[in-house]
Structures are given as C-alpha cells and as structure tokens.
Amino acid sequence: MPWRAQHEEVRGVWKGGAVEIVRSLGSVAHCEFLMDESGQDLIEYALMGGVVAVAAATVIPPMAPSVSAIFSKAISVLEKFS
C-alpha cells in the first residue's frame, strides 16, 4: 500500500491529531514514529512490576512477626508428636 493511501486511512481513523502534525512535518519517518506502539506493552508491564514490588516491600515487613509466630506454634506442636 503506498504511503499516501496509508496516510489517508489513518487520517480517517484519527480525525486529525498526530496525523496533522505529521502532515506539516511532511516526513514518512516521523509519521511511523508517532504512530508506532511497539514496546508499549513492555513499558506497562515494567510499571506494573514496579508497583507490585513497592506494594510487597510495604506490606510484607509488618507481617513478619505474625508469620514467625505462626511457624513457631507449628514447630512446637510438631515437636510434641516427635
């Protein structure tokens, strides 16, 4: 598909916006760069991973004493049967 046809097709979808900016630049490379969405998922997953890591670092340390107490009770019960 020629670039002009692709441009018109995208223009119909976007109704201006970035395509009008690209039209003023007059460059195919700029148009492809502005409309390229590859790598977007990777960035979103990295941000979500960061949020999960911060949440885990915030929530887990205060829970450590109660988890330790549970395991201590379990060990003492198991020691009675051995």
Residue, then its C-alpha position, 0 to 999 in steps of 0.5 A: m500500500p503506498w504511503r499516501a493511501q496509508h496516510e489517508e486511512v489513518r487520517g480517517v481513523w484519527k480525525g486529525g491529531a498526530v496525523e496533522i502534525v505529521r502532515s506539516l512535518g511532511s516526513v514518512a519517518h516521523c509519521e511511523f514514529l508517532m504512530d508506532e506502539s511497539g514496546q508499549d506493552l513492555i513499558e506497562y508491564a515494567l510499571m506494573g512490576g514496579v508497583v507490585a514490588v513497592a506494594a510487597a516491600t510495604v506490606i510484607p515487613p509488618m507481617a513478619p512477626s505474625v508469620s514467625a509466630i505462626f511457624s513457631k506454634a507449628i514447630s512446637v506442636l510438631e515437636k510434641f508428636s516427635 
